[in-house]
Every structure is written in C-alpha cells, then in structure tokens.
Amino acid sequence: MEARCLYFTVHSASNLINVRKLGEMKVYAKVSIAGKSKCTEPDLVNNINPKWNKTLEFIVPEMNIIQAQGKIYVKIELICKRSLSPDKYVGEVNLSLDSQCPKSCNTCSVDMNGSSFGTLMYSSVLGEKHIAVDSSPSKDYTNKVGIAQIGATLVGAVAAVGAALAGC
C-alpha cells in the first residue's frame, strides 16, 4: 500500500474561552487524521493561551488522498484536562490540507457550536509516497515495523562505514 508520512505540528492556541468555573485550564490538542488520533500533553502553565510545539506523525494512505481529490482532512479538538471529572471540550478546528502543497504554516480560528473565538497555530509537512507494510494494529504489523526499522538502521550504518572507508 502506498502512503505518505504527514508531520503535523500543533504550536499554540490563544484567547480560548475559559470552560472552567474553578481552577486553571490545562488544555491539550487531539489531532485526528485518516482515522487515527493522537494527543499533545496538556499545557499546565499557560491557561487560555496554551503552547505545545508538539509534532505528531501520521501515516496517510495514498488511497485516502486520491478519494478526497488531493485533500487531507484534519480535525483538531482542544480539550481541557480535569482531575475530578471528565475532560471538557473547548473547541475545534477542521482543516483541509492540499497534498500538492507539501509544507504549510497557518493560524486559524477555533470554533465551538458555530461561533468562532481564539486562534490556533499549526504547521505540517507531507512526505513523499512510500510503500507501507500493513496498516493493521496486529502483533505481526508491530513486528514488521520493528524489523523494517532495524533494517533501515543497518543499511544506514553500512552506508556510513562505506563512506568512511571511501574517504581513507
């Protein structure tokens, strides 16, 4: 299966609505791309102006990009972490990244129930097509990925030794 690696960085948000009645907001971002979700750690310090500067890596099947006519859809949910009760939704951003533009850096408005407030800053880098092994979360897949990573490390080490010997 052909796929691309998308490196999506959630930099910061500003001027968010405070959804807590007591205490400080501890906001994290949940990023969903191609049916997979990953989260940043909550920012424990900056309250309604959280900063993460966290890069998340996603494998996006080429078939998803083709079916979406060259677009990659991204949903970013901002969520307030709470200790004694369930986490609380703050707002979200829905993006459509163009696969023809491999790098982007933007600021956009955060939305909650149709009303916009605050801003979110993000950037993304879309890699070239490559062949992905298997997308199932089985132990076999984990083993295949581990073997592939070991193989890539060995190839890199052999190449480095070869380059060093060629320079002698």
C-alpha positions in Angstrom: 0.0 0.0 0.0 1.3 3.4 -0.9 1.2 6.0 1.8 2.7 9.3 2.9 4.0 10.4 6.2 2.4 13.6 7.5 4.2 15.5 10.2 1.6 17.8 11.9 2.8 20.3 14.5 0.4 21.9 16.9 2.3 25.0 18.0 -0.1 27.0 20.2 -3.6 28.5 20.8 -4.6 31.9 22.1 -7.6 33.6 23.6 -9.6 30.4 24.2 -12.8 30.5 26.1 -12.3 29.5 29.8 -14.6 26.5 30.2 -13.8 26.0 33.9 -15.6 27.7 36.8 -12.8 26.9 39.3 -9.1 26.4 38.7 -6.8 26.9 35.7 -7.4 25.5 32.3 -5.0 22.7 31.3 -5.6 22.4 27.6 -4.4 19.6 25.2 -5.0 19.1 21.5 -6.4 15.9 20.0 -5.4 15.7 16.3 -7.3 13.2 14.0 -6.1 12.4 10.5 -7.0 9.4 8.3 -9.0 7.7 11.1 -6.2 7.9 13.7 -6.0 10.2 16.6 -3.0 11.5 18.7 -2.8 14.0 21.6 -0.4 16.5 22.9 0.3 16.7 26.6 -1.8 19.2 28.5 -0.2 22.7 28.9 -0.2 23.1 32.7 1.0 26.7 32.7 -0.5 28.9 30.0 -4.2 28.6 30.8 -6.3 30.1 27.9 -3.1 30.5 25.7 -1.6 27.0 25.7 1.7 26.2 23.9 2.6 22.7 22.9 5.1 22.9 19.9 4.4 19.1 19.5 4.9 17.3 16.2 2.7 14.3 15.6 3.4 11.8 12.9 0.6 10.2 10.8 0.7 7.6 8.0 -1.8 8.7 5.4 -2.7 6.1 2.8 -2.4 7.4 -0.7 -5.9 6.0 -1.5 -7.4 8.3 1.1 -5.8 11.3 -0.6 -6.9 10.2 -4.0 -10.5 9.6 -2.8 -10.5 13.1 -1.2 -9.4 14.7 -4.5 -5.9 15.6 -3.2 -7.0 16.8 0.2 -6.1 15.6 3.7 -8.7 16.3 6.3 -7.6 17.2 9.8 -9.7 17.7 12.9 -8.1 19.3 15.9 -10.1 19.2 19.1 -9.0 21.4 22.1 -9.8 19.8 25.4 -9.5 20.9 29.0 -8.0 18.2 31.2 -9.7 17.9 34.6 -8.8 15.9 37.6 -12.0 15.0 39.3 -14.5 14.9 36.4 -14.4 14.1 32.7 -12.3 16.3 30.4 -14.2 19.2 28.9 -14.5 20.2 25.3 -13.2 23.7 24.5 -13.5 23.9 20.7 -12.2 22.6 17.4 -10.6 23.3 14.1 -11.4 21.4 10.9 -8.8 21.7 8.1 -8.4 20.6 4.6 -4.7 20.3 3.6 -3.7 20.3 0.0 -1.4 17.4 -0.9 0.1 19.4 -3.7 1.4 21.9 -1.1 3.8 19.7 1.0 4.6 22.4 3.6 2.2 24.8 5.4 2.2 27.0 8.4 -1.1 28.7 9.4 -3.2 30.4 12.0 -6.9 29.7 12.1 -10.0 30.4 14.2 -11.2 27.9 16.8 -14.9 27.0 16.5 -17.5 26.0 19.2 -21.1 25.4 18.2 -20.8 27.6 15.1 -19.2 30.6 16.8 -15.5 31.4 16.3 -13.1 32.6 19.0 -9.4 32.4 19.7 -6.8 31.1 17.3 -4.7 28.0 16.7 -1.3 27.9 15.1 -0.1 24.8 13.3 2.3 23.6 10.6 2.5 20.5 8.5 5.0 18.7 6.3 3.8 16.0 3.9 6.4 13.4 2.8 6.8 11.7 -0.5 5.0 8.5 -1.3 6.4 5.3 0.1 5.3 1.7 0.4 3.8 1.0 3.8 3.8 -2.6 5.2 0.4 -3.3 6.7 -1.9 -0.9 8.4 -3.5 -3.4 10.8 -2.6 -3.0 14.5 -1.7 -6.6 15.0 1.4 -8.0 16.6 2.6 -9.1 13.1 2.4 -5.5 12.0 4.3 -4.3 15.0 7.0 -6.9 14.4 7.2 -6.0 10.7 7.7 -2.3 11.6 10.4 -3.2 14.1 12.2 -5.4 11.6 11.9 -2.6 9.0 13.4 -0.1 11.5 16.3 -2.4 12.3 16.9 -3.0 8.6 16.9 0.8 7.9 19.4 1.3 10.8 21.7 -1.4 9.5 21.6 0.0 6.0 22.4 3.5 7.3 25.3 2.1 9.4 26.7 0.1 6.4 26.5 3.2 4.2 28.3 5.3 6.9 31.1 2.8 7.1 31.3 2.6 3.3 31.5 6.4 3.1 34.2 6.5 5.8 36.3 3.8 4.1 35.9 5.6 0.7 37.3 8.7 2.3 40.5 6.9 3.5 
